[in-house]
Amino acid sequence: MSRDIFHPPVVVRAPTKGARPYRRVEIYGRLVGKATGEADVAEYLRQAGVEDPDLDDPELVEWLGGGRAVWAPAE
């Protein structure tokens, strides 16, 4: 299986385990913070200069461990 070498600039990692799960957000490989919901991810992008971020754009955001609606780890 071939994997494309392109990686979107924003990576949202899989949800953490625990009482208050969150997802780590990276922009260009640098950790910018922890998100507990889509609004947090959008705010990190706005702070990085993306005025109206499209969280569904696969060329902008890669969601690991589940899509943008997943905020708790799989059981």
PDB file of N, H, CA, C and O in Angstrom:
ATOM      1  N   MET A   1       0.841  -1.171   0.000  1.00  0.00           N
ATOM      2  CA  MET A   1       0.000   0.000   0.000  1.00  0.00           C
ATOM      3  C   MET A   1       0.892   1.242   0.000  1.00  0.00           C
ATOM      4  O   MET A   1       1.791   1.369   0.832  1.00  0.00           O
ATOM      5  N   SER A   2       0.643   2.139  -0.921  1.00  0.00           N
ATOM      6  H   SER A   2      -0.087   2.036  -1.597  1.00  0.00           H
ATOM      7  CA  SER A   2       1.415   3.361  -1.030  1.00  0.00           C
ATOM      8  C   SER A   2       0.748   4.466  -0.229  1.00  0.00           C
ATOM      9  O   SER A   2      -0.473   4.618  -0.247  1.00  0.00           O
ATOM     10  N   ARG A   3       1.552   5.218   0.460  1.00  0.00           N
ATOM     11  H   ARG A   3       2.544   5.095   0.474  1.00  0.00           H
ATOM     12  CA  ARG A   3       1.018   6.337   1.240  1.00  0.00           C
ATOM     13  C   ARG A   3       1.552   7.629   0.630  1.00  0.00           C
ATOM     14  O   ARG A   3       2.750   7.762   0.378  1.00  0.00           O
ATOM     15  N   ASP A   4       0.671   8.551   0.403  1.00  0.00           N
ATOM     16  H   ASP A   4      -0.302   8.442   0.608  1.00  0.00           H
ATOM     17  CA  ASP A   4       1.029   9.841  -0.158  1.00  0.00           C
ATOM     18  C   ASP A   4       2.000  10.549   0.782  1.00  0.00           C
ATOM     19  O   ASP A   4       1.854  10.464   2.002  1.00  0.00           O
ATOM     20  N   ILE A   5       2.984  11.243   0.229  1.00  0.00           N
ATOM     21  H   ILE A   5       3.102  11.312  -0.761  1.00  0.00           H
ATOM     22  CA  ILE A   5       3.947  11.952   1.078  1.00  0.00           C
ATOM     23  C   ILE A   5       3.419  13.293   1.556  1.00  0.00           C
ATOM     24  O   ILE A   5       4.022  13.923   2.424  1.00  0.00           O
ATOM     25  N   PHE A   6       2.298  13.737   0.997  1.00  0.00           N
ATOM     26  H   PHE A   6       1.808  13.225   0.291  1.00  0.00           H
ATOM     27  CA  PHE A   6       1.696  14.996   1.420  1.00  0.00           C
ATOM     28  C   PHE A   6       1.060  14.828   2.794  1.00  0.00           C
ATOM     29  O   PHE A   6       0.355  13.852   3.051  1.00  0.00           O
ATOM     30  N   HIS A   7       1.314  15.779   3.661  1.00  0.00           N
ATOM     31  H   HIS A   7       1.887  16.572   3.453  1.00  0.00           H
ATOM     32  CA  HIS A   7       0.668  15.811   4.964  1.00  0.00           C
ATOM     33  C   HIS A   7       0.042  17.186   5.139  1.00  0.00           C
ATOM     34  O   HIS A   7       0.702  18.196   4.897  1.00  0.00           O
ATOM     35  N   PRO A   8      -1.200  17.243   5.547  1.00  0.00           N
ATOM     36  CA  PRO A   8      -1.815  18.544   5.806  1.00  0.00           C
ATOM     37  C   PRO A   8      -1.034  19.284   6.899  1.00  0.00           C
ATOM     38  O   PRO A   8      -0.406  18.651   7.747  1.00  0.00           O
ATOM     39  N   PRO A   9      -1.072  20.603   6.880  1.00  0.00           N
ATOM     40  CA  PRO A   9      -0.328  21.363   7.889  1.00  0.00           C
ATOM     41  C   PRO A   9      -0.853  21.188   9.309  1.00  0.00           C
ATOM     42  O   PRO A   9      -0.112  21.388  10.271  1.00  0.00           O
ATOM     43  N   VAL A  10      -2.130  20.816   9.449  1.00  0.00           N
ATOM     44  H   VAL A  10      -2.732  20.654   8.667  1.00  0.00           H
ATOM     45  CA  VAL A  10      -2.729  20.669  10.773  1.00  0.00           C
ATOM     46  C   VAL A  10      -3.041  19.192  11.013  1.00  0.00           C
ATOM     47  O   VAL A  10      -3.686  18.541  10.191  1.00  0.00           O
ATOM     48  N   VAL A  11      -2.579  18.680  12.139  1.00  0.00           N
ATOM     49  H   VAL A  11      -2.055  19.209  12.806  1.00  0.00           H
ATOM     50  CA  VAL A  11      -2.865  17.297  12.522  1.00  0.00           C
ATOM     51  C   VAL A  11      -3.539  17.321  13.883  1.00  0.00           C
ATOM     52  O   VAL A  11      -3.025  17.908  14.835  1.00  0.00           O
ATOM     53  N   VAL A  12      -4.695  16.676  13.965  1.00  0.00           N
ATOM     54  H   VAL A  12      -5.113  16.198  13.193  1.00  0.00           H
ATOM     55  CA  VAL A  12      -5.411  16.540  15.232  1.00  0.00           C
ATOM     56  C   VAL A  12      -5.255  15.078  15.645  1.00  0.00           C
ATOM     57  O   VAL A  12      -5.788  14.180  14.994  1.00  0.00           O
ATOM     58  N   ARG A  13      -4.532  14.856  16.713  1.00  0.00           N
ATOM     59  H   ARG A  13      -4.099  15.586  17.242  1.00  0.00           H
ATOM     60  CA  ARG A  13      -4.224  13.499  17.187  1.00  0.00           C
ATOM     61  C   ARG A  13      -5.455  12.820  17.795  1.00  0.00           C
ATOM     62  O   ARG A  13      -6.463  13.467  18.076  1.00  0.00           O
ATOM     63  N   ALA A  14      -5.351  11.515  17.989  1.00  0.00           N
ATOM     64  H   ALA A  14      -4.532  10.989  17.761  1.00  0.00           H
ATOM     65  CA  ALA A  14      -6.437  10.725  18.571  1.00  0.00           C
ATOM     66  C   ALA A  14      -6.749  11.195  19.995  1.00  0.00           C
ATOM     67  O   ALA A  14      -5.875  11.715  20.688  1.00  0.00           O
ATOM     68  N   PRO A  15      -7.989  11.010  20.419  1.00  0.00           N
ATOM     69  CA  PRO A  15      -8.360  11.411  21.785  1.00  0.00           C
ATOM     70  C   PRO A  15      -7.552  10.648  22.840  1.00  0.00           C
ATOM     71  O   PRO A  15      -7.234   9.471  22.674  1.00  0.00           O
ATOM     72  N   THR A  16      -7.233  11.346  23.912  1.00  0.00           N
ATOM     73  H   THR A  16      -7.491  12.303  24.047  1.00  0.00           H
ATOM     74  CA  THR A  16      -6.539  10.718  25.028  1.00  0.00           C
ATOM     75  C   THR A  16      -7.546   9.955  25.887  1.00  0.00           C
ATOM     76  O   THR A  16      -8.753  10.185  25.806  1.00  0.00           O
ATOM     77  N   LYS A  17      -7.033   9.055  26.698  1.00  0.00           N
ATOM     78  H   LYS A  17      -6.053   8.868  26.763  1.00  0.00           H
ATOM     79  CA  LYS A  17      -7.893   8.327  27.633  1.00  0.00           C
ATOM     80  C   LYS A  17      -7.935   9.098  28.944  1.00  0.00           C
ATOM     81  O   LYS A  17      -7.047   9.902  29.230  1.00  0.00           O
ATOM     82  N   GLY A  18      -8.957   8.852  29.728  1.00  0.00           N
ATOM     83  H   GLY A  18      -9.678   8.199  29.496  1.00  0.00           H
ATOM     84  CA  GLY A  18      -9.055   9.499  31.028  1.00  0.00           C
ATOM     85  C   GLY A  18     -10.407  10.152  31.211  1.00  0.00           C
ATOM     86  O   GLY A  18     -11.272  10.106  30.336  1.00  0.00           O
ATOM     87  N   ALA A  19     -10.566  10.759  32.369  1.00  0.00           N
ATOM     88  H   ALA A  19      -9.863  10.797  33.080  1.00  0.00           H
ATOM     89  CA  ALA A  19     -11.842  11.380  32.728  1.00  0.00           C
ATOM     90  C   ALA A  19     -12.156  12.588  31.845  1.00  0.00           C
ATOM     91  O   ALA A  19     -13.326  12.866  31.580  1.00  0.00           O
ATOM     92  N   ARG A  20     -11.135  13.304  31.390  1.00  0.00           N
ATOM     93  H   ARG A  20     -10.186  13.077  31.606  1.00  0.00           H
ATOM     94  CA  ARG A  20     -11.317  14.489  30.540  1.00  0.00           C
ATOM     95  C   ARG A  20     -10.505  14.335  29.269  1.00  0.00           C
ATOM     96  O   ARG A  20      -9.433  14.928  29.150  1.00  0.00           O
ATOM     97  N   PRO A  21     -10.995  13.546  28.309  1.00  0.00           N
ATOM     98  CA  PRO A  21     -10.219  13.338  27.083  1.00  0.00           C
ATOM     99  C   PRO A  21     -10.068  14.632  26.280  1.00  0.00           C
ATOM    100  O   PRO A  21     -10.922  15.517  26.323  1.00  0.00           O
ATOM    101  N   TYR A  22      -8.978  14.710  25.563  1.00  0.00           N
ATOM    102  H   TYR A  22      -8.284  13.991  25.529  1.00  0.00           H
ATOM    103  CA  TYR A  22      -8.707  15.838  24.681  1.00  0.00           C
ATOM    104  C   TYR A  22      -7.908  15.315  23.491  1.00  0.00           C
ATOM    105  O   TYR A  22      -7.465  14.166  23.483  1.00  0.00           O
ATOM    106  N   ARG A  23      -7.730  16.164  22.493  1.00  0.00           N
ATOM    107  H   ARG A  23      -8.089  17.097  22.499  1.00  0.00           H
ATOM    108  CA  ARG A  23      -6.936  15.813  21.328  1.00  0.00           C
ATOM    109  C   ARG A  23      -5.833  16.851  21.169  1.00  0.00           C
ATOM    110  O   ARG A  23      -6.083  18.054  21.239  1.00  0.00           O
ATOM    111  N   ARG A  24      -4.623  16.376  20.955  1.00  0.00           N
ATOM    112  H   ARG A  24      -4.420  15.399  20.897  1.00  0.00           H
ATOM    113  CA  ARG A  24      -3.506  17.283  20.718  1.00  0.00           C
ATOM    114  C   ARG A  24      -3.603  17.836  19.301  1.00  0.00           C
ATOM    115  O   ARG A  24      -3.962  17.119  18.368  1.00  0.00           O
ATOM    116  N   VAL A  25      -3.282  19.109  19.151  1.00  0.00           N
ATOM    117  H   VAL A  25      -2.990  19.692  19.910  1.00  0.00           H
ATOM    118  CA  VAL A  25      -3.334  19.770  17.847  1.00  0.00           C
ATOM    119  C   VAL A  25      -1.929  20.230  17.486  1.00  0.00           C
ATOM    120  O   VAL A  25      -1.264  20.915  18.263  1.00  0.00           O
ATOM    121  N   GLU A  26      -1.488  19.841  16.291  1.00  0.00           N
ATOM    122  H   GLU A  26      -2.028  19.285  15.659  1.00  0.00           H
ATOM    123  CA  GLU A  26      -0.177  20.231  15.793  1.00  0.00           C
ATOM    124  C   GLU A  26      -0.355  21.023  14.506  1.00  0.00           C
ATOM    125  O   GLU A  26      -1.200  20.694  13.674  1.00  0.00           O
ATOM    126  N   ILE A  27       0.439  22.056  14.352  1.00  0.00           N
ATOM    127  H   ILE A  27       1.126  22.324  15.028  1.00  0.00           H
ATOM    128  CA  ILE A  27       0.471  22.819  13.107  1.00  0.00           C
ATOM    129  C   ILE A  27       1.915  22.793  12.619  1.00  0.00           C
ATOM    130  O   ILE A  27       2.826  23.238  13.317  1.00  0.00           O
ATOM    131  N   TYR A  28       2.111  22.267  11.416  1.00  0.00           N
ATOM    132  H   TYR A  28       1.371  21.905  10.849  1.00  0.00           H
ATOM    133  CA  TYR A  28       3.449  22.083  10.842  1.00  0.00           C
ATOM    134  C   TYR A  28       4.371  21.356  11.809  1.00  0.00           C
ATOM    135  O   TYR A  28       5.532  21.730  11.972  1.00  0.00           O
ATOM    136  N   GLY A  29       3.844  20.305  12.454  1.00  0.00           N
ATOM    137  H   GLY A  29       2.901  20.001  12.322  1.00  0.00           H
ATOM    138  CA  GLY A  29       4.636  19.459  13.325  1.00  0.00           C
ATOM    139  C   GLY A  29       4.892  20.013  14.715  1.00  0.00           C
ATOM    140  O   GLY A  29       5.565  19.377  15.526  1.00  0.00           O
ATOM    141  N   ARG A  30       4.366  21.180  14.989  1.00  0.00           N
ATOM    142  H   ARG A  30       3.820  21.697  14.330  1.00  0.00           H
ATOM    143  CA  ARG A  30       4.580  21.794  16.311  1.00  0.00           C
ATOM    144  C   ARG A  30       3.291  21.735  17.132  1.00  0.00           C
ATOM    145  O   ARG A  30       2.232  22.149  16.660  1.00  0.00           O
ATOM    146  N   LEU A  31       3.384  21.225  18.347  1.00  0.00           N
ATOM    147  H   LEU A  31       4.244  20.889  18.729  1.00  0.00           H
ATOM    148  CA  LEU A  31       2.231  21.163  19.233  1.00  0.00           C
ATOM    149  C   LEU A  31       1.793  22.581  19.582  1.00  0.00           C
ATOM    150  O   LEU A  31       2.578  23.376  20.099  1.00  0.00           O
ATOM    151  N   VAL A  32       0.521  22.889  19.291  1.00  0.00           N
ATOM    152  H   VAL A  32      -0.117  22.244  18.871  1.00  0.00           H
ATOM    153  CA  VAL A  32       0.013  24.227  19.606  1.00  0.00           C
ATOM    154  C   VAL A  32      -0.972  24.203  20.765  1.00  0.00           C
ATOM    155  O   VAL A  32      -1.288  25.251  21.328  1.00  0.00           O
ATOM    156  N   GLY A  33      -1.465  23.011  21.133  1.00  0.00           N
ATOM    157  H   GLY A  33      -1.208  22.160  20.675  1.00  0.00           H
ATOM    158  CA  GLY A  33      -2.361  22.948  22.274  1.00  0.00           C
ATOM    159  C   GLY A  33      -3.202  21.701  22.316  1.00  0.00           C
ATOM    160  O   GLY A  33      -3.051  20.785  21.507  1.00  0.00           O
ATOM    161  N   LYS A  34      -4.102  21.694  23.292  1.00  0.00           N
ATOM    162  H   LYS A  34      -4.225  22.438  23.949  1.00  0.00           H
ATOM    163  CA  LYS A  34      -5.022  20.584  23.516  1.00  0.00           C
ATOM    164  C   LYS A  34      -6.431  21.075  23.224  1.00  0.00           C
ATOM    165  O   LYS A  34      -6.829  22.155  23.661  1.00  0.00           O
ATOM    166  N   ALA A  35      -7.179  20.270  22.483  1.00  0.00           N
ATOM    167  H   ALA A  35      -6.856  19.393  22.128  1.00  0.00           H
ATOM    168  CA  ALA A  35      -8.549  20.645  22.128  1.00  0.00           C
ATOM    169  C   ALA A  35      -9.526  19.680  22.776  1.00  0.00           C
ATOM    170  O   ALA A  35      -9.308  18.468  22.793  1.00  0.00           O
ATOM    171  N   THR A  36     -10.605  20.237  23.308  1.00  0.00           N
ATOM    172  H   THR A  36     -10.781  21.221  23.294  1.00  0.00           H
ATOM    173  CA  THR A  36     -11.671  19.400  23.869  1.00  0.00           C
ATOM    174  C   THR A  36     -12.908  19.436  22.981  1.00  0.00           C
ATOM    175  O   THR A  36     -13.932  18.835  23.305  1.00  0.00           O
ATOM    176  N   GLY A  37     -12.808  20.142  21.865  1.00  0.00           N
ATOM    177  H   GLY A  37     -11.976  20.630  21.602  1.00  0.00           H
ATOM    178  CA  GLY A  37     -13.911  20.223  20.914  1.00  0.00           C
ATOM    179  C   GLY A  37     -13.467  20.917  19.641  1.00  0.00           C
ATOM    180  O   GLY A  37     -12.362  21.455  19.569  1.00  0.00           O
ATOM    181  N   GLU A  38     -14.330  20.903  18.639  1.00  0.00           N
ATOM    182  H   GLU A  38     -15.227  20.465  18.697  1.00  0.00           H
ATOM    183  CA  GLU A  38     -14.029  21.502  17.339  1.00  0.00           C
ATOM    184  C   GLU A  38     -13.727  22.994  17.453  1.00  0.00           C
ATOM    185  O   GLU A  38     -12.886  23.513  16.719  1.00  0.00           O
ATOM    186  N   ALA A  39     -14.400  23.679  18.357  1.00  0.00           N
ATOM    187  H   ALA A  39     -15.083  23.258  18.953  1.00  0.00           H
ATOM    188  CA  ALA A  39     -14.185  25.116  18.506  1.00  0.00           C
ATOM    189  C   ALA A  39     -12.736  25.420  18.897  1.00  0.00           C
ATOM    190  O   ALA A  39     -12.174  26.424  18.461  1.00  0.00           O
ATOM    191  N   ASP A  40     -12.136  24.559  19.713  1.00  0.00           N
ATOM    192  H   ASP A  40     -12.593  23.743  20.067  1.00  0.00           H
ATOM    193  CA  ASP A  40     -10.736  24.748  20.096  1.00  0.00           C
ATOM    194  C   ASP A  40      -9.821  24.620  18.882  1.00  0.00           C
ATOM    195  O   ASP A  40      -8.901  25.417  18.706  1.00  0.00           O
ATOM    196  N   VAL A  41     -10.076  23.614  18.046  1.00  0.00           N
ATOM    197  H   VAL A  41     -10.824  22.966  18.188  1.00  0.00           H
ATOM    198  CA  VAL A  41      -9.261  23.411  16.845  1.00  0.00           C
ATOM    199  C   VAL A  41      -9.382  24.631  15.938  1.00  0.00           C
ATOM    200  O   VAL A  41      -8.378  25.148  15.449  1.00  0.00           O
ATOM    201  N   ALA A  42     -10.605  25.087  15.716  1.00  0.00           N
ATOM    202  H   ALA A  42     -11.421  24.667  16.114  1.00  0.00           H
ATOM    203  CA  ALA A  42     -10.834  26.260  14.868  1.00  0.00           C
ATOM    204  C   ALA A  42     -10.112  27.483  15.428  1.00  0.00           C
ATOM    205  O   ALA A  42      -9.562  28.272  14.661  1.00  0.00           O
ATOM    206  N   GLU A  43     -10.104  27.652  16.731  1.00  0.00           N
ATOM    207  H   GLU A  43     -10.551  27.011  17.354  1.00  0.00           H
ATOM    208  CA  GLU A  43      -9.438  28.801  17.344  1.00  0.00           C
ATOM    209  C   GLU A  43      -7.924  28.728  17.146  1.00  0.00           C
ATOM    210  O   GLU A  43      -7.292  29.749  16.874  1.00  0.00           O
ATOM    211  N   TYR A  44      -7.336  27.540  17.278  1.00  0.00           N
ATOM    212  H   TYR A  44      -7.850  26.711  17.498  1.00  0.00           H
ATOM    213  CA  TYR A  44      -5.893  27.406  17.022  1.00  0.00           C
ATOM    214  C   TYR A  44      -5.576  27.794  15.585  1.00  0.00           C
ATOM    215  O   TYR A  44      -4.554  28.430  15.328  1.00  0.00           O
ATOM    216  N   LEU A  45      -6.437  27.419  14.649  1.00  0.00           N
ATOM    217  H   LEU A  45      -7.267  26.902  14.858  1.00  0.00           H
ATOM    218  CA  LEU A  45      -6.212  27.779  13.256  1.00  0.00           C
ATOM    219  C   LEU A  45      -6.357  29.282  13.039  1.00  0.00           C
ATOM    220  O   LEU A  45      -5.577  29.878  12.296  1.00  0.00           O
ATOM    221  N   ARG A  46      -7.337  29.892  13.675  1.00  0.00           N
ATOM    222  H   ARG A  46      -7.971  29.407  14.278  1.00  0.00           H
ATOM    223  CA  ARG A  46      -7.482  31.353  13.565  1.00  0.00           C
ATOM    224  C   ARG A  46      -6.251  32.065  14.129  1.00  0.00           C
ATOM    225  O   ARG A  46      -5.770  33.043  13.555  1.00  0.00           O
ATOM    226  N   GLN A  47      -5.753  31.565  15.253  1.00  0.00           N
ATOM    227  H   GLN A  47      -6.143  30.771  15.719  1.00  0.00           H
ATOM    228  CA  GLN A  47      -4.548  32.162  15.848  1.00  0.00           C
ATOM    229  C   GLN A  47      -3.343  32.018  14.926  1.00  0.00           C
ATOM    230  O   GLN A  47      -2.419  32.831  14.967  1.00  0.00           O
ATOM    231  N   ALA A  48      -3.359  30.971  14.088  1.00  0.00           N
ATOM    232  H   ALA A  48      -4.109  30.310  14.054  1.00  0.00           H
ATOM    233  CA  ALA A  48      -2.266  30.735  13.137  1.00  0.00           C
ATOM    234  C   ALA A  48      -2.461  31.517  11.838  1.00  0.00           C
ATOM    235  O   ALA A  48      -1.615  31.456  10.946  1.00  0.00           O
ATOM    236  N   GLY A  49      -3.572  32.251  11.727  1.00  0.00           N
ATOM    237  H   GLY A  49      -4.259  32.300  12.452  1.00  0.00           H
ATOM    238  CA  GLY A  49      -3.775  33.092  10.559  1.00  0.00           C
ATOM    239  C   GLY A  49      -4.788  32.605   9.550  1.00  0.00           C
ATOM    240  O   GLY A  49      -4.950  33.219   8.495  1.00  0.00           O
ATOM    241  N   VAL A  50      -5.485  31.499   9.850  1.00  0.00           N
ATOM    242  H   VAL A  50      -5.354  31.001  10.707  1.00  0.00           H
ATOM    243  CA  VAL A  50      -6.520  31.002   8.947  1.00  0.00           C
ATOM    244  C   VAL A  50      -7.835  31.632   9.391  1.00  0.00           C
ATOM    245  O   VAL A  50      -8.400  31.256  10.419  1.00  0.00           O
ATOM    246  N   GLU A  51      -8.315  32.591   8.608  1.00  0.00           N
ATOM    247  H   GLU A  51      -7.856  32.896   7.773  1.00  0.00           H
ATOM    248  CA  GLU A  51      -9.464  33.390   9.019  1.00  0.00           C
ATOM    249  C   GLU A  51     -10.748  32.591   9.214  1.00  0.00           C
ATOM    250  O   GLU A  51     -11.414  32.728  10.241  1.00  0.00           O
ATOM    251  N   ASP A  52     -11.093  31.773   8.251  1.00  0.00           N
ATOM    252  H   ASP A  52     -10.552  31.662   7.417  1.00  0.00           H
ATOM    253  CA  ASP A  52     -12.331  30.990   8.301  1.00  0.00           C
ATOM    254  C   ASP A  52     -11.985  29.530   8.035  1.00  0.00           C
ATOM    255  O   ASP A  52     -12.195  29.042   6.924  1.00  0.00           O
ATOM    256  N   PRO A  53     -11.452  28.817   9.042  1.00  0.00           N
ATOM    257  CA  PRO A  53     -10.951  27.454   8.810  1.00  0.00           C
ATOM    258  C   PRO A  53     -12.056  26.461   8.468  1.00  0.00           C
ATOM    259  O   PRO A  53     -13.109  26.434   9.106  1.00  0.00           O
ATOM    260  N   ASP A  54     -11.795  25.649   7.454  1.00  0.00           N
ATOM    261  H   ASP A  54     -10.940  25.670   6.936  1.00  0.00           H
ATOM    262  CA  ASP A  54     -12.703  24.569   7.062  1.00  0.00           C
ATOM    263  C   ASP A  54     -12.151  23.278   7.654  1.00  0.00           C
ATOM    264  O   ASP A  54     -11.215  22.695   7.108  1.00  0.00           O
ATOM    265  N   LEU A  55     -12.716  22.836   8.753  1.00  0.00           N
ATOM    266  H   LEU A  55     -13.477  23.310   9.197  1.00  0.00           H
ATOM    267  CA  LEU A  55     -12.211  21.649   9.452  1.00  0.00           C
ATOM    268  C   LEU A  55     -12.450  20.357   8.681  1.00  0.00           C
ATOM    269  O   LEU A  55     -11.916  19.311   9.049  1.00  0.00           O
ATOM    270  N   ASP A  56     -13.249  20.416   7.613  1.00  0.00           N
ATOM    271  H   ASP A  56     -13.683  21.266   7.314  1.00  0.00           H
ATOM    272  CA  ASP A  56     -13.493  19.244   6.772  1.00  0.00           C
ATOM    273  C   ASP A  56     -12.551  19.178   5.574  1.00  0.00           C
ATOM    274  O   ASP A  56     -12.610  18.223   4.800  1.00  0.00           O
ATOM    275  N   ASP A  57     -11.688  20.168   5.408  1.00  0.00           N
ATOM    276  H   ASP A  57     -11.640  20.944   6.037  1.00  0.00           H
ATOM    277  CA  ASP A  57     -10.773  20.214   4.269  1.00  0.00           C
ATOM    278  C   ASP A  57      -9.581  19.295   4.535  1.00  0.00           C
ATOM    279  O   ASP A  57      -8.753  19.607   5.390  1.00  0.00           O
ATOM    280  N   PRO A  58      -9.474  18.159   3.815  1.00  0.00           N
ATOM    281  CA  PRO A  58      -8.378  17.222   4.064  1.00  0.00           C
ATOM    282  C   PRO A  58      -7.010  17.776   3.668  1.00  0.00           C
ATOM    283  O   PRO A  58      -5.984  17.220   4.058  1.00  0.00           O
ATOM    284  N   GLU A  59      -6.984  18.855   2.903  1.00  0.00           N
ATOM    285  H   GLU A  59      -7.817  19.307   2.586  1.00  0.00           H
ATOM    286  CA  GLU A  59      -5.704  19.479   2.565  1.00  0.00           C
ATOM    287  C   GLU A  59      -5.239  20.423   3.672  1.00  0.00           C
ATOM    288  O   GLU A  59      -4.094  20.875   3.663  1.00  0.00           O
ATOM    289  N   LEU A  60      -6.119  20.718   4.617  1.00  0.00           N
ATOM    290  H   LEU A  60      -7.049  20.350   4.624  1.00  0.00           H
ATOM    291  CA  LEU A  60      -5.788  21.586   5.741  1.00  0.00           C
ATOM    292  C   LEU A  60      -5.629  20.801   7.038  1.00  0.00           C
ATOM    293  O   LEU A  60      -4.678  21.021   7.789  1.00  0.00           O
ATOM    294  N   VAL A  61      -6.569  19.880   7.302  1.00  0.00           N
ATOM    295  H   VAL A  61      -7.341  19.702   6.692  1.00  0.00           H
ATOM    296  CA  VAL A  61      -6.607  19.179   8.592  1.00  0.00           C
ATOM    297  C   VAL A  61      -6.647  17.671   8.388  1.00  0.00           C
ATOM    298  O   VAL A  61      -7.425  17.161   7.582  1.00  0.00           O
ATOM    299  N   GLU A  62      -5.798  16.966   9.130  1.00  0.00           N
ATOM    300  H   GLU A  62      -5.166  17.380   9.785  1.00  0.00           H
ATOM    301  CA  GLU A  62      -5.839  15.507   9.174  1.00  0.00           C
ATOM    302  C   GLU A  62      -6.292  15.095  10.573  1.00  0.00           C
ATOM    303  O   GLU A  62      -5.677  15.471  11.571  1.00  0.00           O
ATOM    304  N   TRP A  63      -7.371  14.320  10.633  1.00  0.00           N
ATOM    305  H   TRP A  63      -7.871  14.014   9.822  1.00  0.00           H
ATOM    306  CA  TRP A  63      -7.923  13.854  11.899  1.00  0.00           C
ATOM    307  C   TRP A  63      -7.457  12.416  12.123  1.00  0.00           C
ATOM    308  O   TRP A  63      -7.834  11.524  11.365  1.00  0.00           O
ATOM    309  N   LEU A  64      -6.650  12.181  13.143  1.00  0.00           N
ATOM    310  H   LEU A  64      -6.343  12.906  13.760  1.00  0.00           H
ATOM    311  CA  LEU A  64      -6.167  10.841  13.466  1.00  0.00           C
ATOM    312  C   LEU A  64      -6.995  10.258  14.602  1.00  0.00           C
ATOM    313  O   LEU A  64      -7.350  10.968  15.542  1.00  0.00           O
ATOM    314  N   GLY A  65      -7.301   8.975  14.519  1.00  0.00           N
ATOM    315  H   GLY A  65      -7.012   8.398  13.755  1.00  0.00           H
ATOM    316  CA  GLY A  65      -8.040   8.325  15.595  1.00  0.00           C
ATOM    317  C   GLY A  65      -9.509   8.672  15.614  1.00  0.00           C
ATOM    318  O   GLY A  65     -10.155   8.589  16.659  1.00  0.00           O
ATOM    319  N   GLY A  66     -10.047   9.062  14.473  1.00  0.00           N
ATOM    320  H   GLY A  66      -9.522   9.130  13.624  1.00  0.00           H
ATOM    321  CA  GLY A  66     -11.467   9.405  14.380  1.00  0.00           C
ATOM    322  C   GLY A  66     -11.648  10.778  13.773  1.00  0.00           C
ATOM    323  O   GLY A  66     -10.741  11.609  13.820  1.00  0.00           O
ATOM    324  N   GLY A  67     -12.790  11.013  13.217  1.00  0.00           N
ATOM    325  H   GLY A  67     -13.526  10.338  13.179  1.00  0.00           H
ATOM    326  CA  GLY A  67     -13.090  12.287  12.573  1.00  0.00           C
ATOM    327  C   GLY A  67     -13.325  13.407  13.567  1.00  0.00           C
ATOM    328  O   GLY A  67     -13.077  13.272  14.765  1.00  0.00           O
ATOM    329  N   ARG A  68     -13.809  14.507  13.036  1.00  0.00           N
ATOM    330  H   ARG A  68     -14.011  14.616  12.062  1.00  0.00           H
ATOM    331  CA  ARG A  68     -13.957  15.698  13.876  1.00  0.00           C
ATOM    332  C   ARG A  68     -15.061  15.569  14.923  1.00  0.00           C
ATOM    333  O   ARG A  68     -15.142  16.399  15.830  1.00  0.00           O
ATOM    334  N   ALA A  69     -15.905  14.553  14.819  1.00  0.00           N
ATOM    335  H   ALA A  69     -15.839  13.880  14.083  1.00  0.00           H
ATOM    336  CA  ALA A  69     -16.974  14.353  15.807  1.00  0.00           C
ATOM    337  C   ALA A  69     -16.534  13.439  16.952  1.00  0.00           C
ATOM    338  O   ALA A  69     -17.299  13.228  17.892  1.00  0.00           O
ATOM    339  N   VAL A  70     -15.320  12.896  16.890  1.00  0.00           N
ATOM    340  H   VAL A  70     -14.699  13.068  16.126  1.00  0.00           H
ATOM    341  CA  VAL A  70     -14.836  11.941  17.901  1.00  0.00           C
ATOM    342  C   VAL A  70     -13.983  12.680  18.931  1.00  0.00           C
ATOM    343  O   VAL A  70     -12.921  13.214  18.610  1.00  0.00           O
ATOM    344  N   TRP A  71     -14.467  12.701  20.174  1.00  0.00           N
ATOM    345  H   TRP A  71     -15.329  12.267  20.435  1.00  0.00           H
ATOM    346  CA  TRP A  71     -13.740  13.401  21.239  1.00  0.00           C
ATOM    347  C   TRP A  71     -13.484  12.526  22.455  1.00  0.00           C
ATOM    348  O   TRP A  71     -13.041  13.016  23.494  1.00  0.00           O
ATOM    349  N   ALA A  72     -13.760  11.242  22.332  1.00  0.00           N
ATOM    350  H   ALA A  72     -14.120  10.844  21.488  1.00  0.00           H
ATOM    351  CA  ALA A  72     -13.458  10.282  23.395  1.00  0.00           C
ATOM    352  C   ALA A  72     -12.794   9.070  22.729  1.00  0.00           C
ATOM    353  O   ALA A  72     -13.133   8.732  21.595  1.00  0.00           O
ATOM    354  N   PRO A  73     -11.864   8.421  23.412  1.00  0.00           N
ATOM    355  CA  PRO A  73     -11.187   7.253  22.815  1.00  0.00           C
ATOM    356  C   PRO A  73     -12.166   6.101  22.609  1.00  0.00           C
ATOM    357  O   PRO A  73     -13.171   5.978  23.310  1.00  0.00           O
ATOM    358  N   ALA A  74     -11.846   5.270  21.637  1.00  0.00           N
ATOM    359  H   ALA A  74     -11.030   5.369  21.068  1.00  0.00           H
ATOM    360  CA  ALA A  74     -12.659   4.070  21.386  1.00  0.00           C
ATOM    361  C   ALA A  74     -12.538   3.144  22.595  1.00  0.00           C
ATOM    362  O   ALA A  74     -11.471   3.023  23.197  1.00  0.00           O
ATOM    363  N   GLU A  75     -13.610   2.516  22.927  1.00  0.00           N
ATOM    364  H   GLU A  75     -14.476   2.614  22.438  1.00  0.00           H
ATOM    365  CA  GLU A  75     -13.636   1.593  24.081  1.00  0.00           C
ATOM    366  C   GLU A  75     -12.872   0.348  23.787  1.00  0.00           C
ATOM    367  O   GLU A  75     -12.786  -0.538  24.636  1.00  0.00           O
TER     368      GLU A  75
END
